[in-house]
Amino acid sequence: MKASRLAAAAAVAGSAVLVLSGPAFAHVSVSPEGTAAKGGYATVDFKVPNERDNASTTKLEVAFPTDHPLASVMPEPIPGWTAQVTKAKLAKPLTVHGQQISEAVSKVTWTASGKGIEPGYFQKFPLSVGPLPEDADELVFKAIQTYSNKEVVRWIEVQQDGQEEPENPAPVLQLSAASDDHHGGGAKGASDDTDVADDAKTAHTGAEASDTDSDDGGTDTTARVLGVAGIVVGAAGVAYGVFAGRRRSDA
Protein backbone atom coordinates (compact mmCIF):
# COMPACT_ATOMS: atom_id res chain seq x y z
CA MET A 1 0.00 0.00 0.00
CA LYS A 2 2.85 2.36 0.86
CA ALA A 3 4.46 1.79 -2.53
CA SER A 4 1.22 2.51 -4.39
CA ARG A 5 0.62 5.67 -2.36
CA LEU A 6 4.13 6.90 -3.02
CA ALA A 7 3.72 6.25 -6.76
CA ALA A 8 0.42 8.12 -6.82
CA ALA A 9 1.93 11.07 -4.95
CA ALA A 10 4.87 11.17 -7.38
CA ALA A 11 2.49 11.16 -10.34
CA VAL A 12 0.47 14.04 -8.90
CA ALA A 13 3.64 16.00 -8.18
CA GLY A 14 4.88 15.40 -11.72
CA SER A 15 1.58 16.59 -13.19
CA ALA A 16 1.73 19.72 -11.06
CA VAL A 17 5.21 20.49 -12.34
CA LEU A 18 4.04 20.08 -15.93
CA VAL A 19 1.03 22.32 -15.37
CA LEU A 20 3.09 25.01 -13.68
CA SER A 21 5.84 24.92 -16.30
CA GLY A 22 3.48 24.79 -19.29
CA PRO A 23 3.15 28.56 -19.90
CA ALA A 24 6.95 28.88 -20.14
CA PHE A 25 6.84 27.15 -23.51
CA ALA A 26 4.58 29.83 -25.00
CA HIS A 27 6.29 33.00 -26.18
CA VAL A 28 6.10 35.61 -28.93
CA SER A 29 7.41 34.12 -32.17
CA VAL A 30 7.66 35.01 -35.86
CA SER A 31 7.29 32.78 -38.90
CA PRO A 32 6.79 33.34 -42.64
CA GLU A 33 3.67 32.53 -44.61
CA GLY A 34 5.37 30.23 -47.09
CA THR A 35 9.04 31.16 -47.35
CA ALA A 36 11.19 34.14 -46.45
CA ALA A 37 13.85 34.06 -49.19
CA LYS A 38 16.99 36.15 -49.06
CA GLY A 39 16.74 39.25 -51.24
CA GLY A 40 12.98 38.92 -51.65
CA TYR A 41 9.74 39.97 -50.01
CA ALA A 42 7.67 37.91 -47.61
CA THR A 43 4.61 37.98 -45.38
CA VAL A 44 5.49 37.17 -41.79
CA ASP A 45 3.27 36.55 -38.78
CA PHE A 46 4.11 37.56 -35.23
CA LYS A 47 2.25 35.07 -33.03
CA VAL A 48 1.38 36.39 -29.58
CA PRO A 49 -0.13 34.05 -26.95
CA ASN A 50 -1.74 35.34 -23.77
CA GLU A 51 0.10 33.76 -20.86
CA ARG A 52 -2.03 35.27 -18.11
CA ASP A 53 -5.38 34.09 -16.78
CA ASN A 54 -6.34 37.41 -15.20
CA ALA A 55 -5.42 39.97 -17.89
CA SER A 56 -5.58 40.56 -21.64
CA THR A 57 -2.76 41.53 -24.00
CA THR A 58 -3.50 45.07 -25.14
CA LYS A 59 -0.26 46.14 -26.84
CA LEU A 60 2.60 44.67 -28.87
CA GLU A 61 5.77 46.52 -29.89
CA VAL A 62 8.20 44.91 -32.33
CA ALA A 63 11.63 46.49 -32.84
CA PHE A 64 13.31 45.84 -36.19
CA PRO A 65 16.99 44.92 -36.58
CA THR A 66 19.30 47.87 -37.22
CA ASP A 67 22.11 45.78 -38.71
CA HIS A 68 19.82 44.63 -41.55
CA PRO A 69 17.20 47.37 -41.96
CA LEU A 70 14.04 46.75 -43.97
CA ALA A 71 12.88 49.51 -46.29
CA SER A 72 9.33 48.24 -46.82
CA VAL A 73 7.08 47.14 -43.96
CA MET A 74 3.29 47.10 -44.33
CA PRO A 75 0.92 45.79 -41.64
CA GLU A 76 -2.28 43.94 -42.50
CA PRO A 77 -5.42 45.47 -40.96
CA ILE A 78 -6.64 43.52 -37.92
CA PRO A 79 -10.12 44.09 -36.50
CA GLY A 80 -9.91 45.47 -32.97
CA TRP A 81 -6.32 46.70 -33.38
CA THR A 82 -4.53 49.78 -34.70
CA ALA A 83 -1.02 49.63 -36.14
CA GLN A 84 1.62 52.35 -36.14
CA VAL A 85 4.79 52.10 -38.23
CA THR A 86 7.79 54.10 -36.97
CA LYS A 87 10.75 54.92 -39.22
CA ALA A 88 14.26 56.13 -38.43
CA LYS A 89 17.13 57.65 -40.39
CA LEU A 90 19.77 55.23 -41.57
CA ALA A 91 23.45 55.75 -40.87
CA LYS A 92 24.14 54.23 -44.30
CA PRO A 93 21.50 54.59 -47.06
CA LEU A 94 20.13 51.50 -48.76
CA THR A 95 19.79 50.95 -52.50
CA VAL A 96 16.43 49.35 -53.33
CA HIS A 97 15.39 48.86 -56.97
CA GLY A 98 17.98 51.42 -58.02
CA GLN A 99 16.81 54.08 -55.55
CA GLN A 100 18.56 55.40 -52.46
CA ILE A 101 16.61 54.82 -49.23
CA SER A 102 17.68 57.03 -46.33
CA GLU A 103 15.25 55.68 -43.71
CA ALA A 104 13.82 52.32 -42.70
CA VAL A 105 11.25 50.95 -40.31
CA SER A 106 12.52 50.80 -36.74
CA LYS A 107 9.36 49.66 -34.93
CA VAL A 108 5.77 48.57 -35.43
CA THR A 109 3.29 49.02 -32.57
CA TRP A 110 -0.12 47.35 -32.37
CA THR A 111 -2.60 48.72 -29.81
CA ALA A 112 -5.92 47.08 -28.97
CA SER A 113 -9.01 49.22 -29.52
CA GLY A 114 -11.19 46.56 -27.91
CA LYS A 115 -10.64 43.68 -25.50
CA GLY A 116 -7.28 42.64 -26.95
CA ILE A 117 -6.04 39.08 -26.62
CA GLU A 118 -8.07 37.53 -23.82
CA PRO A 119 -6.86 34.70 -21.54
CA GLY A 120 -6.70 31.37 -23.34
CA TYR A 121 -6.27 32.92 -26.81
CA PHE A 122 -3.53 34.02 -29.17
CA GLN A 123 -3.34 36.53 -32.04
CA LYS A 124 -1.31 36.73 -35.26
CA PHE A 125 -0.01 40.08 -36.48
CA PRO A 126 0.88 39.85 -40.21
CA LEU A 127 3.42 42.10 -41.93
CA SER A 128 4.61 42.36 -45.51
CA VAL A 129 8.37 42.99 -45.35
CA GLY A 130 11.30 43.37 -47.72
CA PRO A 131 13.59 43.28 -49.36
CA LEU A 132 15.15 40.76 -47.01
CA PRO A 133 18.94 40.84 -46.63
CA GLU A 134 21.04 38.58 -48.83
CA ASP A 135 23.96 38.35 -46.38
CA ALA A 136 22.10 36.95 -43.35
CA ASP A 137 20.57 33.63 -42.39
CA GLU A 138 18.17 35.05 -39.82
CA LEU A 139 16.66 38.26 -38.48
CA VAL A 140 16.20 38.90 -34.77
CA PHE A 141 13.26 41.02 -33.64
CA LYS A 142 12.77 42.25 -30.08
CA ALA A 143 9.17 42.38 -28.85
CA ILE A 144 7.46 43.95 -25.85
CA GLN A 145 4.08 42.59 -24.72
CA THR A 146 1.85 44.73 -22.50
CA TYR A 147 -1.12 43.42 -20.51
CA SER A 148 -4.28 45.18 -19.38
CA ASN A 149 -3.02 45.12 -15.76
CA LYS A 150 0.03 47.17 -16.87
CA GLU A 151 2.37 44.18 -16.71
CA VAL A 152 5.11 44.30 -19.36
CA VAL A 153 6.96 41.24 -20.70
CA ARG A 154 10.12 41.89 -22.74
CA TRP A 155 10.87 39.22 -25.34
CA ILE A 156 14.35 40.55 -26.05
CA GLU A 157 16.85 37.86 -25.05
CA VAL A 158 18.95 36.60 -27.96
CA GLN A 159 19.62 32.87 -28.19
CA GLN A 160 23.33 32.08 -27.84
CA ASP A 161 24.90 29.13 -29.66
CA GLY A 162 25.36 26.08 -27.48
CA GLN A 163 23.20 27.43 -24.67
CA GLU A 164 19.69 26.70 -23.49
CA GLU A 165 16.81 28.83 -24.69
CA PRO A 166 16.49 31.97 -22.55
CA GLU A 167 13.43 32.61 -20.44
CA ASN A 168 12.18 35.44 -22.67
CA PRO A 169 13.63 34.71 -26.14
CA ALA A 170 13.41 37.29 -28.92
CA PRO A 171 11.48 36.25 -32.05
CA VAL A 172 13.81 34.98 -34.81
CA LEU A 173 12.92 34.82 -38.51
CA GLN A 174 14.84 32.15 -40.43
CA LEU A 175 15.71 33.08 -44.03
CA SER A 176 15.80 30.57 -46.87
CA ALA A 177 17.99 30.53 -49.98
CA ALA A 178 17.34 33.25 -52.56
CA SER A 179 14.68 32.47 -55.15
CA ASP A 180 14.80 33.38 -58.84
CA ASP A 181 11.85 35.78 -58.71
CA HIS A 182 12.79 37.36 -55.33
CA HIS A 183 9.19 37.21 -54.20
CA GLY A 184 9.37 34.06 -52.11
CA GLY A 185 7.32 31.98 -54.53
CA GLY A 186 7.39 30.53 -57.99
CA ALA A 187 5.95 32.50 -60.92
CA LYS A 188 4.31 30.80 -63.86
CA GLY A 189 6.22 31.45 -67.06
CA ALA A 190 5.27 31.59 -70.72
CA SER A 191 6.26 27.95 -71.21
CA ASP A 192 3.66 26.95 -68.62
CA ASP A 193 1.00 28.88 -70.52
CA THR A 194 2.06 27.14 -73.74
CA ASP A 195 1.84 23.73 -72.10
CA VAL A 196 -1.62 24.52 -70.78
CA ALA A 197 -2.74 25.72 -74.23
CA ASP A 198 -1.30 22.59 -75.89
CA ASP A 199 -3.07 20.37 -73.38
CA ALA A 200 -6.35 22.18 -74.00
CA LYS A 201 -5.87 21.88 -77.79
CA THR A 202 -5.11 18.18 -77.50
CA ALA A 203 -8.18 17.61 -75.35
CA HIS A 204 -10.34 19.55 -77.82
CA THR A 205 -8.95 17.62 -80.80
CA GLY A 206 -9.51 14.34 -78.98
CA ALA A 207 -13.10 15.33 -78.27
CA GLU A 208 -13.68 16.16 -81.94
CA ALA A 209 -12.16 12.82 -83.00
CA SER A 210 -14.40 11.04 -80.53
CA ASP A 211 -17.45 12.83 -81.91
CA THR A 212 -16.42 11.91 -85.48
CA ASP A 213 -15.92 8.27 -84.52
CA SER A 214 -19.30 8.26 -82.86
CA ASP A 215 -20.94 9.73 -85.97
CA ASP A 216 -19.21 7.20 -88.25
CA GLY A 217 -20.19 4.35 -85.97
CA GLY A 218 -23.80 5.52 -85.99
CA THR A 219 -23.85 5.74 -89.80
CA ASP A 220 -22.40 2.23 -90.18
CA THR A 221 -24.94 0.75 -87.80
CA THR A 222 -27.84 2.42 -89.60
CA ALA A 223 -26.65 1.13 -92.97
CA ARG A 224 -26.34 -2.42 -91.63
CA VAL A 225 -29.84 -2.32 -90.12
CA LEU A 226 -31.32 -1.05 -93.38
CA GLY A 227 -29.44 -3.71 -95.34
CA VAL A 228 -30.71 -6.54 -93.15
CA ALA A 229 -34.25 -5.13 -93.31
CA GLY A 230 -34.04 -5.07 -97.14
CA ILE A 231 -32.92 -8.67 -97.26
CA VAL A 232 -35.76 -9.75 -94.98
CA VAL A 233 -38.35 -7.88 -97.05
CA GLY A 234 -36.94 -9.36 -100.27
CA ALA A 235 -37.02 -12.89 -98.91
CA ALA A 236 -40.61 -12.40 -97.77
CA GLY A 237 -41.56 -11.23 -101.24
CA VAL A 238 -39.98 -14.29 -102.86
CA ALA A 239 -41.68 -16.66 -100.43
CA TYR A 240 -45.04 -15.01 -101.06
CA GLY A 241 -44.57 -15.39 -104.84
CA VAL A 242 -43.74 -19.10 -104.55
CA PHE A 243 -46.71 -19.72 -102.25
CA ALA A 244 -49.07 -17.89 -104.61
CA GLY A 245 -47.82 -19.93 -107.60
CA ARG A 246 -48.45 -23.25 -105.80
CA ARG A 247 -52.04 -22.22 -104.98
CA ARG A 248 -52.71 -21.48 -108.66
CA SER A 249 -51.31 -24.90 -109.63
CA ASP A 250 -53.46 -26.70 -107.07
CA ALA A 251 -56.53 -24.83 -108.32
C-alpha positions as a Markdown table, in Angstrom:
| # | Residue | x | y | z |
|---|---|---|---|---|
| 1 | Met | 0.0 | 0.0 | 0.0 |
| 2 | Lys | 2.8 | 2.4 | 0.9 |
| 3 | Ala | 4.5 | 1.8 | -2.5 |
| 4 | Ser | 1.2 | 2.5 | -4.4 |
| 5 | Arg | 0.6 | 5.7 | -2.4 |
| 6 | Leu | 4.1 | 6.9 | -3.0 |
| 7 | Ala | 3.7 | 6.2 | -6.8 |
| 8 | Ala | 0.4 | 8.1 | -6.8 |
| 9 | Ala | 1.9 | 11.1 | -5.0 |
| 10 | Ala | 4.9 | 11.2 | -7.4 |
| 11 | Ala | 2.5 | 11.2 | -10.3 |
| 12 | Val | 0.5 | 14.0 | -8.9 |
| 13 | Ala | 3.6 | 16.0 | -8.2 |
| 14 | Gly | 4.9 | 15.4 | -11.7 |
| 15 | Ser | 1.6 | 16.6 | -13.2 |
| 16 | Ala | 1.7 | 19.7 | -11.1 |
| 17 | Val | 5.2 | 20.5 | -12.3 |
| 18 | Leu | 4.0 | 20.1 | -15.9 |
| 19 | Val | 1.0 | 22.3 | -15.4 |
| 20 | Leu | 3.1 | 25.0 | -13.7 |
| 21 | Ser | 5.8 | 24.9 | -16.3 |
| 22 | Gly | 3.5 | 24.8 | -19.3 |
| 23 | Pro | 3.2 | 28.6 | -19.9 |
| 24 | Ala | 6.9 | 28.9 | -20.1 |
| 25 | Phe | 6.8 | 27.1 | -23.5 |
| 26 | Ala | 4.6 | 29.8 | -25.0 |
| 27 | His | 6.3 | 33.0 | -26.2 |
| 28 | Val | 6.1 | 35.6 | -28.9 |
| 29 | Ser | 7.4 | 34.1 | -32.2 |
| 30 | Val | 7.7 | 35.0 | -35.9 |
| 31 | Ser | 7.3 | 32.8 | -38.9 |
| 32 | Pro | 6.8 | 33.3 | -42.6 |
| 33 | Glu | 3.7 | 32.5 | -44.6 |
| 34 | Gly | 5.4 | 30.2 | -47.1 |
| 35 | Thr | 9.0 | 31.2 | -47.4 |
| 36 | Ala | 11.2 | 34.1 | -46.5 |
| 37 | Ala | 13.8 | 34.1 | -49.2 |
| 38 | Lys | 17.0 | 36.2 | -49.1 |
| 39 | Gly | 16.7 | 39.3 | -51.2 |
| 40 | Gly | 13.0 | 38.9 | -51.7 |
| 41 | Tyr | 9.7 | 40.0 | -50.0 |
| 42 | Ala | 7.7 | 37.9 | -47.6 |
| 43 | Thr | 4.6 | 38.0 | -45.4 |
| 44 | Val | 5.5 | 37.2 | -41.8 |
| 45 | Asp | 3.3 | 36.6 | -38.8 |
| 46 | Phe | 4.1 | 37.6 | -35.2 |
| 47 | Lys | 2.3 | 35.1 | -33.0 |
| 48 | Val | 1.4 | 36.4 | -29.6 |
| 49 | Pro | -0.1 | 34.1 | -27.0 |
| 50 | Asn | -1.7 | 35.3 | -23.8 |
| 51 | Glu | 0.1 | 33.8 | -20.9 |
| 52 | Arg | -2.0 | 35.3 | -18.1 |
| 53 | Asp | -5.4 | 34.1 | -16.8 |
| 54 | Asn | -6.3 | 37.4 | -15.2 |
| 55 | Ala | -5.4 | 40.0 | -17.9 |
| 56 | Ser | -5.6 | 40.6 | -21.6 |
| 57 | Thr | -2.8 | 41.5 | -24.0 |
| 58 | Thr | -3.5 | 45.1 | -25.1 |
| 59 | Lys | -0.3 | 46.1 | -26.8 |
| 60 | Leu | 2.6 | 44.7 | -28.9 |
| 61 | Glu | 5.8 | 46.5 | -29.9 |
| 62 | Val | 8.2 | 44.9 | -32.3 |
| 63 | Ala | 11.6 | 46.5 | -32.8 |
| 64 | Phe | 13.3 | 45.8 | -36.2 |
| 65 | Pro | 17.0 | 44.9 | -36.6 |
| 66 | Thr | 19.3 | 47.9 | -37.2 |
| 67 | Asp | 22.1 | 45.8 | -38.7 |
| 68 | His | 19.8 | 44.6 | -41.5 |
| 69 | Pro | 17.2 | 47.4 | -42.0 |
| 70 | Leu | 14.0 | 46.7 | -44.0 |
| 71 | Ala | 12.9 | 49.5 | -46.3 |
| 72 | Ser | 9.3 | 48.2 | -46.8 |
| 73 | Val | 7.1 | 47.1 | -44.0 |
| 74 | Met | 3.3 | 47.1 | -44.3 |
| 75 | Pro | 0.9 | 45.8 | -41.6 |
| 76 | Glu | -2.3 | 43.9 | -42.5 |
| 77 | Pro | -5.4 | 45.5 | -41.0 |
| 78 | Ile | -6.6 | 43.5 | -37.9 |
| 79 | Pro | -10.1 | 44.1 | -36.5 |
| 80 | Gly | -9.9 | 45.5 | -33.0 |
| 81 | Trp | -6.3 | 46.7 | -33.4 |
| 82 | Thr | -4.5 | 49.8 | -34.7 |
| 83 | Ala | -1.0 | 49.6 | -36.1 |
| 84 | Gln | 1.6 | 52.4 | -36.1 |
| 85 | Val | 4.8 | 52.1 | -38.2 |
| 86 | Thr | 7.8 | 54.1 | -37.0 |
| 87 | Lys | 10.7 | 54.9 | -39.2 |
| 88 | Ala | 14.3 | 56.1 | -38.4 |
| 89 | Lys | 17.1 | 57.6 | -40.4 |
| 90 | Leu | 19.8 | 55.2 | -41.6 |
| 91 | Ala | 23.4 | 55.8 | -40.9 |
| 92 | Lys | 24.1 | 54.2 | -44.3 |
| 93 | Pro | 21.5 | 54.6 | -47.1 |
| 94 | Leu | 20.1 | 51.5 | -48.8 |
| 95 | Thr | 19.8 | 50.9 | -52.5 |
| 96 | Val | 16.4 | 49.4 | -53.3 |
| 97 | His | 15.4 | 48.9 | -57.0 |
| 98 | Gly | 18.0 | 51.4 | -58.0 |
| 99 | Gln | 16.8 | 54.1 | -55.6 |
| 100 | Gln | 18.6 | 55.4 | -52.5 |
| 101 | Ile | 16.6 | 54.8 | -49.2 |
| 102 | Ser | 17.7 | 57.0 | -46.3 |
| 103 | Glu | 15.3 | 55.7 | -43.7 |
| 104 | Ala | 13.8 | 52.3 | -42.7 |
| 105 | Val | 11.2 | 50.9 | -40.3 |
| 106 | Ser | 12.5 | 50.8 | -36.7 |
| 107 | Lys | 9.4 | 49.7 | -34.9 |
| 108 | Val | 5.8 | 48.6 | -35.4 |
| 109 | Thr | 3.3 | 49.0 | -32.6 |
| 110 | Trp | -0.1 | 47.4 | -32.4 |
| 111 | Thr | -2.6 | 48.7 | -29.8 |
| 112 | Ala | -5.9 | 47.1 | -29.0 |
| 113 | Ser | -9.0 | 49.2 | -29.5 |
| 114 | Gly | -11.2 | 46.6 | -27.9 |
| 115 | Lys | -10.6 | 43.7 | -25.5 |
| 116 | Gly | -7.3 | 42.6 | -27.0 |
| 117 | Ile | -6.0 | 39.1 | -26.6 |
| 118 | Glu | -8.1 | 37.5 | -23.8 |
| 119 | Pro | -6.9 | 34.7 | -21.5 |
| 120 | Gly | -6.7 | 31.4 | -23.3 |
| 121 | Tyr | -6.3 | 32.9 | -26.8 |
| 122 | Phe | -3.5 | 34.0 | -29.2 |
| 123 | Gln | -3.3 | 36.5 | -32.0 |
| 124 | Lys | -1.3 | 36.7 | -35.3 |
| 125 | Phe | 0.0 | 40.1 | -36.5 |
| 126 | Pro | 0.9 | 39.9 | -40.2 |
| 127 | Leu | 3.4 | 42.1 | -41.9 |
| 128 | Ser | 4.6 | 42.4 | -45.5 |
| 129 | Val | 8.4 | 43.0 | -45.3 |
| 130 | Gly | 11.3 | 43.4 | -47.7 |
| 131 | Pro | 13.6 | 43.3 | -49.4 |
| 132 | Leu | 15.1 | 40.8 | -47.0 |
| 133 | Pro | 18.9 | 40.8 | -46.6 |
| 134 | Glu | 21.0 | 38.6 | -48.8 |
| 135 | Asp | 24.0 | 38.4 | -46.4 |
| 136 | Ala | 22.1 | 37.0 | -43.3 |
| 137 | Asp | 20.6 | 33.6 | -42.4 |
| 138 | Glu | 18.2 | 35.1 | -39.8 |
| 139 | Leu | 16.7 | 38.3 | -38.5 |
| 140 | Val | 16.2 | 38.9 | -34.8 |
| 141 | Phe | 13.3 | 41.0 | -33.6 |
| 142 | Lys | 12.8 | 42.2 | -30.1 |
| 143 | Ala | 9.2 | 42.4 | -28.8 |
| 144 | Ile | 7.5 | 43.9 | -25.8 |
| 145 | Gln | 4.1 | 42.6 | -24.7 |
| 146 | Thr | 1.9 | 44.7 | -22.5 |
| 147 | Tyr | -1.1 | 43.4 | -20.5 |
| 148 | Ser | -4.3 | 45.2 | -19.4 |
| 149 | Asn | -3.0 | 45.1 | -15.8 |
| 150 | Lys | 0.0 | 47.2 | -16.9 |
| 151 | Glu | 2.4 | 44.2 | -16.7 |
| 152 | Val | 5.1 | 44.3 | -19.4 |
| 153 | Val | 7.0 | 41.2 | -20.7 |
| 154 | Arg | 10.1 | 41.9 | -22.7 |
| 155 | Trp | 10.9 | 39.2 | -25.3 |
| 156 | Ile | 14.4 | 40.6 | -26.1 |
| 157 | Glu | 16.9 | 37.9 | -25.1 |
| 158 | Val | 19.0 | 36.6 | -28.0 |
| 159 | Gln | 19.6 | 32.9 | -28.2 |
| 160 | Gln | 23.3 | 32.1 | -27.8 |
| 161 | Asp | 24.9 | 29.1 | -29.7 |
| 162 | Gly | 25.4 | 26.1 | -27.5 |
| 163 | Gln | 23.2 | 27.4 | -24.7 |
| 164 | Glu | 19.7 | 26.7 | -23.5 |
| 165 | Glu | 16.8 | 28.8 | -24.7 |
| 166 | Pro | 16.5 | 32.0 | -22.6 |
| 167 | Glu | 13.4 | 32.6 | -20.4 |
| 168 | Asn | 12.2 | 35.4 | -22.7 |
| 169 | Pro | 13.6 | 34.7 | -26.1 |
| 170 | Ala | 13.4 | 37.3 | -28.9 |
| 171 | Pro | 11.5 | 36.2 | -32.1 |
| 172 | Val | 13.8 | 35.0 | -34.8 |
| 173 | Leu | 12.9 | 34.8 | -38.5 |
| 174 | Gln | 14.8 | 32.1 | -40.4 |
| 175 | Leu | 15.7 | 33.1 | -44.0 |
| 176 | Ser | 15.8 | 30.6 | -46.9 |
| 177 | Ala | 18.0 | 30.5 | -50.0 |
| 178 | Ala | 17.3 | 33.2 | -52.6 |
| 179 | Ser | 14.7 | 32.5 | -55.1 |
| 180 | Asp | 14.8 | 33.4 | -58.8 |
| 181 | Asp | 11.8 | 35.8 | -58.7 |
| 182 | His | 12.8 | 37.4 | -55.3 |
| 183 | His | 9.2 | 37.2 | -54.2 |
| 184 | Gly | 9.4 | 34.1 | -52.1 |
| 185 | Gly | 7.3 | 32.0 | -54.5 |
| 186 | Gly | 7.4 | 30.5 | -58.0 |
| 187 | Ala | 6.0 | 32.5 | -60.9 |
| 188 | Lys | 4.3 | 30.8 | -63.9 |
| 189 | Gly | 6.2 | 31.5 | -67.1 |
| 190 | Ala | 5.3 | 31.6 | -70.7 |
| 191 | Ser | 6.3 | 27.9 | -71.2 |
| 192 | Asp | 3.7 | 26.9 | -68.6 |
| 193 | Asp | 1.0 | 28.9 | -70.5 |
| 194 | Thr | 2.1 | 27.1 | -73.7 |
| 195 | Asp | 1.8 | 23.7 | -72.1 |
| 196 | Val | -1.6 | 24.5 | -70.8 |
| 197 | Ala | -2.7 | 25.7 | -74.2 |
| 198 | Asp | -1.3 | 22.6 | -75.9 |
| 199 | Asp | -3.1 | 20.4 | -73.4 |
| 200 | Ala | -6.4 | 22.2 | -74.0 |
| 201 | Lys | -5.9 | 21.9 | -77.8 |
| 202 | Thr | -5.1 | 18.2 | -77.5 |
| 203 | Ala | -8.2 | 17.6 | -75.4 |
| 204 | His | -10.3 | 19.6 | -77.8 |
| 205 | Thr | -8.9 | 17.6 | -80.8 |
| 206 | Gly | -9.5 | 14.3 | -79.0 |
| 207 | Ala | -13.1 | 15.3 | -78.3 |
| 208 | Glu | -13.7 | 16.2 | -81.9 |
| 209 | Ala | -12.2 | 12.8 | -83.0 |
| 210 | Ser | -14.4 | 11.0 | -80.5 |
| 211 | Asp | -17.4 | 12.8 | -81.9 |
| 212 | Thr | -16.4 | 11.9 | -85.5 |
| 213 | Asp | -15.9 | 8.3 | -84.5 |
| 214 | Ser | -19.3 | 8.3 | -82.9 |
| 215 | Asp | -20.9 | 9.7 | -86.0 |
| 216 | Asp | -19.2 | 7.2 | -88.3 |
| 217 | Gly | -20.2 | 4.4 | -86.0 |
| 218 | Gly | -23.8 | 5.5 | -86.0 |
| 219 | Thr | -23.8 | 5.7 | -89.8 |
| 220 | Asp | -22.4 | 2.2 | -90.2 |
| 221 | Thr | -24.9 | 0.8 | -87.8 |
| 222 | Thr | -27.8 | 2.4 | -89.6 |
| 223 | Ala | -26.6 | 1.1 | -93.0 |
| 224 | Arg | -26.3 | -2.4 | -91.6 |
| 225 | Val | -29.8 | -2.3 | -90.1 |
| 226 | Leu | -31.3 | -1.1 | -93.4 |
| 227 | Gly | -29.4 | -3.7 | -95.3 |
| 228 | Val | -30.7 | -6.5 | -93.2 |
| 229 | Ala | -34.3 | -5.1 | -93.3 |
| 230 | Gly | -34.0 | -5.1 | -97.1 |
| 231 | Ile | -32.9 | -8.7 | -97.3 |
| 232 | Val | -35.8 | -9.7 | -95.0 |
| 233 | Val | -38.3 | -7.9 | -97.1 |
| 234 | Gly | -36.9 | -9.4 | -100.3 |
| 235 | Ala | -37.0 | -12.9 | -98.9 |
| 236 | Ala | -40.6 | -12.4 | -97.8 |
| 237 | Gly | -41.6 | -11.2 | -101.2 |
| 238 | Val | -40.0 | -14.3 | -102.9 |
| 239 | Ala | -41.7 | -16.7 | -100.4 |
| 240 | Tyr | -45.0 | -15.0 | -101.1 |
| 241 | Gly | -44.6 | -15.4 | -104.8 |
| 242 | Val | -43.7 | -19.1 | -104.5 |
| 243 | Phe | -46.7 | -19.7 | -102.2 |
| 244 | Ala | -49.1 | -17.9 | -104.6 |
| 245 | Gly | -47.8 | -19.9 | -107.6 |
| 246 | Arg | -48.4 | -23.3 | -105.8 |
| 247 | Arg | -52.0 | -22.2 | -105.0 |
| 248 | Arg | -52.7 | -21.5 | -108.7 |
| 249 | Ser | -51.3 | -24.9 | -109.6 |
| 250 | Asp | -53.5 | -26.7 | -107.1 |
| 251 | Ala | -56.5 | -24.8 | -108.3 |
